[in-house]
Amino acid sequence: MAMVGAKAQQKTAFLTGASSGIGKAAASALLNAGYRVIGTSRNAGTGEMRDGIWMAACDVTSDESVAAAVALAHAEFGHIDLLVNNAGIGVTGAAEESSIPQVRSLFETNFHGVVRVTNAVLPIMRAQGRGRILNVGSGLGLIPAPYNAYYSATKHALEGYSESLDHEVREFGVRVAVIEPAATQTSFESSTVRADTPIAAYAVSRAKYLEAYERAMAVADTAESVAETIVRAASERTPRLRYPSGKVARQVAFARRFLPRSLFDKILRSQFGLA
């Protein structure tokens, strides 16, 4: 039954991938900012309360699961004012080392999953004449990433999708923005798999990349800092399209925009120990 009265006027946020990492931190931060929060994950018990967060089962790779979760949340809370598309997985390895089925699986979650949830929520936002959609991208949506070609490709796709969508839905009172964190200290590695057809020729440079990655993770931002960026992007009256989250992400965005390509390329290869 939809809630009425004062609670019905309280803004409602719907988050995917809310069981851990950035999603969990963002759910808590939005709750503290005054939102009613619906957090989703594949294994959540629907209607279960976790620290004030109303949880719902939602597999972003399934049309039926997404439609059911969004419909249930709408029926329970009456409106959805904020959508945070956060669910994602990773694949590490050279581009040549991933099979086509592995690449399809990555896109199914990281890109098609965002489209699937957004398409389920947009009719609600259009009908109510307001809403905001925040897509959790990555600094790798701005720069090339050796040994992360397909993860980077999903985040580049998210950048283009979000910018186009923002133009389309403004007339309905809906805005779209991309959150762009750099390396973040979360359990994301547990949902990151190695490329499924390893090739010995890449072993040395792949190992150098992994060493560079470990160094970056040692000084990475926290999930809570990214959550603060999400709350800011949700709250600003006139949102920007892109929100780099943290010092490193801001530096990367600046360098990508203003450095000559040859210099940027040289710095990137040096950072990853590539010949």
C-alpha positions in Angstrom: 0.0 0.0 0.0 1.4 3.4 -1.0 2.4 5.6 1.9 0.5 8.9 2.4 0.9 12.2 4.3 4.3 13.6 5.3 6.2 10.4 4.4 4.7 10.5 0.8 6.5 13.8 0.3 9.9 12.4 1.4 12.1 11.7 -1.5 12.6 8.1 -2.5 15.8 6.6 -3.9 16.2 3.3 -5.7 19.7 1.8 -5.9 21.1 -1.3 -7.6 24.1 -3.2 -6.2 23.3 -1.9 -2.7 24.5 -4.9 -0.7 28.2 -3.9 -0.6 30.8 -1.4 -1.6 29.8 1.9 -3.2 26.1 0.9 -3.3 25.9 0.1 0.4 27.7 3.3 1.3 25.5 5.3 -1.0 22.4 3.8 0.5 23.4 4.8 4.0 24.5 8.3 2.9 21.2 8.9 1.2 19.3 7.6 4.2 21.2 10.1 6.4 20.4 12.8 3.8 16.7 12.3 4.4 15.8 9.9 1.6 13.7 6.8 1.9 16.0 4.2 0.3 15.2 1.0 -1.6 18.4 -1.0 -2.0 18.5 -3.9 -4.4 20.8 -6.9 -5.0 20.4 -10.3 -6.6 20.3 -12.1 -3.3 18.3 -9.6 -1.1 15.1 -10.7 0.6 12.3 -8.5 -0.7 10.9 -6.3 2.1 13.8 -7.0 4.3 15.1 -4.0 6.3 18.8 -3.5 6.7 19.9 -0.6 8.9 16.9 1.4 7.7 17.2 0.4 4.0 14.3 -1.3 2.4 15.8 -4.2 0.4 14.4 -5.9 -2.7 15.7 -8.7 -4.9 16.7 -7.5 -8.3 18.9 -9.1 -11.0 19.7 -6.4 -13.5 20.3 -8.9 -16.2 16.7 -10.1 -16.1 13.8 -8.1 -17.6 11.3 -9.9 -15.3 13.3 -9.3 -12.1 13.9 -5.6 -12.8 10.2 -5.0 -13.7 9.1 -6.8 -10.5 11.4 -4.9 -8.2 10.6 -1.5 -9.7 6.8 -2.2 -9.6 7.0 -3.4 -6.0 9.0 -0.3 -4.9 6.6 2.0 -6.7 3.6 0.4 -5.2 5.1 0.5 -1.7 6.4 4.0 -1.7 4.3 5.8 -4.3 7.1 7.5 -6.2 10.8 7.1 -7.2 12.7 10.4 -7.2 16.2 9.1 -7.6 17.7 6.2 -9.4 21.3 5.2 -8.7 22.5 2.6 -11.2 25.5 1.1 -9.4 25.5 -2.7 -10.0 28.5 -3.8 -12.0 31.2 -6.5 -12.5 34.7 -6.5 -13.9 37.0 -8.5 -16.2 40.8 -8.2 -16.1 43.0 -9.3 -18.9 44.2 -8.4 -22.4 41.4 -7.7 -24.9 42.4 -10.8 -26.9 42.1 -13.0 -23.8 38.3 -12.7 -23.3 35.9 -14.8 -25.2 32.9 -13.3 -26.8 30.5 -14.9 -24.3 32.5 -13.3 -21.5 32.4 -9.9 -23.1 28.6 -10.3 -23.6 28.2 -11.2 -20.0 30.1 -8.1 -18.9 28.0 -5.8 -21.1 24.8 -7.5 -20.0 25.4 -6.3 -16.4 27.4 -3.1 -16.8 25.5 -1.5 -19.7 22.4 -3.4 -20.6 21.6 -3.7 -16.9 21.7 0.1 -16.6 19.4 0.5 -19.6 17.0 -2.2 -18.3 16.6 -0.5 -14.9 16.4 3.0 -16.3 13.7 2.0 -18.8 11.7 0.5 -16.0 11.9 3.6 -13.8 11.6 6.4 -16.5 7.8 6.0 -17.0 7.3 6.6 -13.3 9.6 9.7 -13.4 7.9 11.1 -16.5 4.5 10.6 -15.0 5.4 12.4 -11.8 7.2 15.2 -13.7 10.5 14.9 -11.9 13.4 12.6 -11.2 17.2 12.2 -11.3 19.2 9.3 -12.6 22.8 8.8 -11.5 24.9 6.2 -13.4 28.0 5.0 -11.5 30.6 5.0 -14.2 34.4 5.1 -13.7 37.5 7.1 -14.5 38.0 4.3 -17.0 35.1 5.7 -18.9 37.3 8.7 -19.8 40.7 7.1 -20.4 42.0 3.9 -22.1 42.8 1.2 -19.6 45.3 -1.6 -20.6 44.1 -5.0 -19.5 40.7 -3.5 -18.8 39.5 -3.0 -22.4 36.0 -4.4 -22.0 35.3 -3.0 -18.6 36.5 0.4 -19.9 34.3 -0.1 -23.0 31.2 -0.6 -20.8 32.0 2.6 -19.0 32.7 4.6 -22.2 29.3 3.3 -23.4 27.7 4.5 -20.2 29.1 8.0 -20.8 27.6 8.4 -24.2 24.3 6.8 -23.2 24.0 9.1 -20.2 24.7 12.3 -22.1 22.2 11.4 -24.9 19.6 10.4 -22.4 19.9 13.6 -20.4 19.0 15.6 -23.5 16.0 13.4 -24.1 14.4 13.5 -20.7 14.9 17.1 -19.5 11.5 18.2 -20.9 10.0 15.7 -18.4 11.8 17.2 -15.4 14.3 14.4 -15.3 18.1 14.8 -15.3 20.9 12.3 -15.8 24.5 12.4 -14.5 27.5 10.1 -14.3 29.5 9.5 -11.2 33.2 8.9 -12.1 35.2 7.3 -9.2 38.9 6.3 -9.6 40.2 3.2 -7.8 38.0 2.6 -4.8 38.5 0.4 -1.7 35.6 -2.0 -2.0 34.9 -5.7 -2.4 34.6 -5.1 -6.2 37.5 -7.4 -6.8 35.3 -10.3 -5.6 33.1 -9.6 -8.6 36.0 -9.2 -11.0 37.1 -12.2 -12.9 40.2 -12.9 -15.0 39.9 -13.2 -18.8 38.8 -16.7 -19.7 41.3 -17.5 -22.5 44.7 -16.4 -21.2 47.6 -16.1 -23.6 51.2 -16.5 -22.5 52.4 -13.7 -24.7 50.7 -11.1 -22.4 52.0 -12.6 -19.2 54.8 -10.2 -18.4 53.0 -6.9 -19.2 49.8 -8.2 -17.6 51.8 -8.8 -14.4 53.2 -5.3 -14.6 49.6 -3.9 -14.9 48.5 -5.9 -11.9 51.4 -4.5 -9.8 50.4 -1.0 -10.8 46.8 -1.7 -9.9 47.8 -2.9 -6.4 49.8 0.3 -5.9 46.8 2.4 -6.9 44.5 0.4 -4.6 46.9 1.0 -1.6 46.0 4.8 -1.8 42.5 4.4 -3.3 39.4 6.4 -2.2 36.9 4.9 0.2 33.4 3.9 -0.8 32.1 6.5 1.6 33.8 9.3 -0.3 32.1 8.2 -3.5 28.8 8.1 -1.6 29.3 11.7 -0.7 29.7 12.5 -4.4 26.5 10.7 -5.1 24.6 12.6 -2.4 25.9 15.9 -3.8 24.9 14.9 -7.4 21.5 14.0 -6.2 21.0 17.2 -4.3 22.3 20.0 -6.6 19.5 22.0 -8.1 21.2 22.1 -11.5 23.3 18.9 -11.9 26.4 18.7 -13.9 26.7 15.8 -16.4 29.9 14.4 -14.9 31.0 14.1 -11.2 34.6 12.9 -10.9 34.9 11.5 -7.4 38.1 12.2 -5.5 41.4 13.9 -6.2 42.7 11.2 -8.6 39.6 11.1 -10.7 39.6 14.9 -11.0 43.3 14.8 -12.0 42.5 12.2 -14.6 39.6 14.1 -16.1 41.8 17.3 -16.3 44.7 15.5 -17.9 42.5 13.7 -20.4 40.9 17.0 -21.4 43.9 19.3 -21.6 47.2 17.3 -22.1 48.4 16.6 -25.6 47.5 13.0 -26.6 51.1 12.0 -27.1 52.0 13.2 -23.6 49.0 11.6 -22.0 49.8 8.3 -23.8 53.4 8.4 -22.6 52.3 9.0 -19.0 49.8 6.2 -19.1 52.2 3.7 -20.5 54.8 4.7 -17.9 52.3 4.3 -15.1 51.5 0.7 -16.1 55.1 -0.2 -16.9 54.4 -0.8 -20.6 57.3 -0.8 -23.1 
